[in-house]
Amino acid sequence: MVKEQTHPPVKLDAEQRADLLRRSYAAWFKAGGTETPTERSGVKMRLGLAYVVLHGAGGVLAVYRVRPDTQTLRALKRWPKSLES
């Protein structure tokens, strides 16, 4: 069983959230994604970590974790189920 860690909360303003969402769209299409993410896509916080979740018509297309120190995006192959809703 994986132990849940809590991290110091990352504080993002509206401009930073918009920039992360824009960069995640670019990463999605650069990786070969063909389906356009919907307006349900956005930045979500879980246990102090920030994630960018791209939703499509059929569900979650991709999830990117945001590094708190450099705000770089990392594509996840598996993500917490709580991010899907």
C-alpha positions in Angstrom: 0.0 0.0 0.0 1.3 3.4 -1.0 1.6 6.0 1.8 -0.1 9.2 0.9 2.3 12.2 1.2 1.1 15.7 1.8 3.3 18.5 0.4 3.3 22.2 1.2 0.5 23.7 -0.9 1.4 25.3 -4.2 -0.3 28.6 -4.7 -1.1 29.5 -8.3 -2.8 32.6 -9.5 -5.2 32.8 -12.5 -2.4 33.8 -14.9 -0.2 30.9 -13.9 -3.1 28.5 -14.2 -3.9 29.7 -17.7 -0.2 29.4 -18.7 -0.1 25.8 -17.4 -3.2 24.9 -19.3 -1.9 26.4 -22.5 1.4 24.6 -22.1 -0.4 21.3 -21.4 -2.5 21.7 -24.6 0.8 22.2 -26.6 2.3 19.2 -25.0 -0.8 17.1 -25.7 -0.8 18.0 -29.4 3.0 17.7 -29.7 2.8 14.1 -28.3 0.4 13.2 -31.1 -2.9 13.8 -29.5 -5.7 14.2 -32.0 -8.8 14.8 -29.9 -9.3 18.4 -28.8 -9.6 18.9 -25.0 -12.9 20.3 -23.8 -13.5 23.2 -21.5 -13.7 20.9 -18.5 -9.9 20.8 -18.6 -8.1 22.6 -15.9 -5.7 22.7 -13.0 -6.6 20.7 -9.9 -4.9 20.5 -6.5 -4.6 17.2 -4.6 -2.6 16.8 -1.4 -0.6 19.9 -2.0 0.4 19.0 -5.6 -0.8 20.6 -8.7 -2.1 18.6 -11.8 -3.3 19.7 -15.2 -6.1 17.4 -16.3 -7.2 17.4 -20.0 -10.7 16.1 -20.5 -12.0 14.9 -23.8 -15.5 13.9 -24.9 -14.9 10.3 -23.7 -13.1 11.1 -20.5 -9.6 12.0 -19.4 -7.1 12.4 -22.2 -4.0 13.2 -20.2 -2.8 14.3 -16.8 0.4 16.4 -16.2 1.9 16.9 -12.8 3.3 20.4 -12.1 6.7 20.6 -10.4 6.3 23.1 -7.5 9.8 24.6 -7.9 10.0 25.1 -11.7 6.4 24.7 -12.8 7.5 22.2 -15.5 5.0 19.7 -16.7 5.4 15.9 -16.5 3.0 13.6 -18.3 1.7 10.8 -16.1 0.9 7.3 -17.3 -1.1 6.6 -14.2 -2.8 9.3 -12.1 -4.8 9.4 -8.9 -8.4 8.3 -9.6 -9.7 11.4 -7.7 -8.5 13.6 -10.6 -10.9 11.9 -13.1 -14.1 13.5 -11.7 
